[in-house]
Amino acid sequence: MTLRLGFVAGVTPTKWMRIWSERHPDLALEVFRTDEAEQLEPLRDGRADIAFVRLPIDSDGFSVIPLYREVPVVVVPEDHAIAAADAITLAELDGEERVTGTDLSMAMELVAAGVGVIVVPHSIARLHHRKDLTSRPVTDAEQTQIALVWLADRTTDGVEEFVGIVRGRTAHSSRTSPTPSSKPEKRAAAKAAAKGRDRKPARGGGGSASSNRARRGKR
C-alpha cells in the first residue's frame, strides 16, 4: 500500500513522515508539495489521499481537522524603516505598496528590489528567506490556519492511521498494532483470574458440612 500525502508551501511534514516510516517501514509514503491556489485538486483527482492545506477552503465533501494557526508577518528589505520595529499593525502599513501574486519567489524578488512589501504567514517568509529581506509580525492581521484534509468518502485505513499519527496517537494505541490485552484469549484469561479472586471461603473455619458432621459423630 502507498499513502499519498500533499502539503501546501510552509508546512514541514518531516516529523510525521519519520514516525510513519518507523511504524510502517513496509508501507510507502509518497509526499509532494501543492500550490495553494489548487491545494484541493490532488485530493479530488486522486493524486493525493490526504493533504495539509491552508484554510479557508470549500469543505463540502471533505473531512477537516484544524491543526495550528500561523502568525502573519510583513516582509520588507533589510534597510526598510519597518525593520527597526519589533512588530507593527496594519495601520502602520497604510501607504505601503503591496506586492501580490501566487509566485512567491517572484514576489520576494520584487520586495527585495523595493517595489513594495508583502504580508504572508511566517512559515512562508521562513521558506523564502533571503539575506536581503527581513520580516516583522503584524499584530492585528488575520491569522491563517493549517488543517489536515481528505475526501470523506475515501477514508481508508492508511488515512486513519496517518491522522492518528498527526493527532499524537502512540504506537501502543495504533489501530494497526493492537495491544496484547485486546486479544480474545487474553481477555478470557483475565476474566477467569478475576472470578477466582472474587470467590470467598465458606464460613465455619474452612471445613465442609459433611466433615463437620463426621467429627460430631465420633464424640
N, C-alpha and C positions, 0 to 999 in steps of 0.2 A: 504494500500500500504506500502511496505517496500523498502527503498532505501539502497542498499548495497555498502559500501564505503571501499575500500582498501587503505592502506597507507604504504609507504616504511619506513624503520627504519630511524629515525632522524626527521621525520615530526611529529608535535604536532597538531592534528586536533581539540583539545578541544574547542577552541573558536567557530569554525564553527558548531561543534556538539551542543554547548549550544544555539547558535542562531537558529539552526534548531528546537530544542526541544521547544524553546519559541514560534516560529511562527507556528509550526505544531505539537502540542502535541499529535494529534491523528494519526500521521504518523511515523512509526518506522524507526529508522536509525540504521542499522547493520554495525558495524565497526570492521575491523580486520587488523592486520599488515601483510605485504607481504615481502617475501625475494627479495632483489634487483635483484638477478640473474633471477628471474622468476616473476618480478613485473607486467608484462602484461598478464600472464596466467589467473589470475582470471577474467579479462575482456573478454578474448577470450572464456573461458569455461563457462561463465555465473555466476560465483560465486560473481562477483562484477559488479555493474552498472557504477561506476565511481571510479577513483583512483588518489591518489597523487603518482607520480613516480619521479625518478631521471633521468634526461636527461644525455646523448643522448639515444634515443630509435629508433626503426624502426617504424616510424609514419604512415606507409601505412594503410589506413582504419580507422585511429583514428583522432579524434578532439583533438587538443593540445592547452592548454593555459599556456604559461610560466608564472611563478609566481615570484619567487625570487631566487637570487644566494646565494651560500653557500661559506663561507670563508674556504680555505684549511688550515689545521694545521698539525703539526708533533707531535705525541705523544711519549714521552720519560719517562724513570724513573725520579723520582724527583731529584736524585743526578747526573743526566747526565749533561755534560758540556753545552748542548743546553739550559737547564733550566735556565741558568744565563742570557740568551739573551731575549730581548723584542720580537724580530722577527728574522727570518732567511731567507735565499734564498736557492734555490735548489742546487746551487754550494756548499753551506756550508754543504749539506747533502752527498756530494761525499765522498765515503769511508765508509759510514754508512751501515751496513747490514739492508736490508728492510724486514719487516715481511709482508707476503701477505696471502690471503685466504678469503673465504666468511664467515667463522665462526669468527665473530668479537670478541666474548667473549674469544675464544681461542687465537686469535691474541693479545688481550690485555694482556693475561696471559704471552705470550711469551715476549712481550715488558717489562712487569714488571720483568721478570726473566733475562733481559739483553741480550736476544737473538738478538734483533735489534730494529729498530724504525718503525713507520707506519705513512703514510700521509693519512688523511681522512678528510671529511667535519667536520667543527666544531660541527655540530649537532650530528654527530656520536660520536665524542670524549666526548661530554657532556652526551650522552646517556649511554656510557660505562665508566663513570667517576669512578676512584679509588683513594684512598688517596695516594697510592704509585706511581701514574702517574701524569704527567702534560703535557700541550700542549702549543705550540707556533705557531703563524701564519707563513705561508710560503708565502712571499710576491709576488713571481713570479710564483707560481704553478697555474695551470689552475683551475678556479672555476667550481663548479658543479652548476646545476640549478634544482629546483623543479618545476614540472608542474602538472596541473590538466588534466587528460586524460580520454576519453571514446570512445567507438566504434561509429563512425559517424552514422551508420545506426540503432543505438539504443539510439537515443536522445529522451528520454521520458520527460514528464512534470516534473517529480521528478529530473531528471538530470539537466534540465534547471534551476529549482528553486535552486538547490544546487550551480550551477555555479554562479547564481546571488548573492547568499549569500557570496561566496568566493570573488567575484569581488566588494563587497561593496554595492550591491543594498539594499536599505532600505525597511522596511516592508511596508511603504506607497506606494512604487513603485513596490511592488511584483506583479508578474504575476497572482498569485492566490488570491490577495487581491486588486482588482481594486479600485481606488478612487471613491467617490460618483459622482464626476463630469463626470465620464466616462459613466454613465448610460444614455440611450437614452432620457428618460423623463426629466432628469436634463438638458441635452444639449438643448432640445427643449424649456424649460422654459427660459434658459439663452438667447437663440436667440430672443424669444418674447420680453423679457425685453430690450434687446439691440435695437430692432426695435422701441420700444416705446420711448426710449431716443433720437433716431435719428430723430423723427418727428419734423418738425419746424412749429410754429404757422403761420397762414395766415397773409399776410401783411394787413395794414389798420387799426390797432388799435384793432383788435380782433373781430369785428362784421362780420356777414355773408353778402353776397351780397344782399339777399332779405330783411334783416332788414334795411340795409342802404337805399334801395330804398323806404321802407315804411316811414322812417323818413323824407326823402326829400319830399314825397307827402304831409305830414302834415304841411309843412311850408307855 
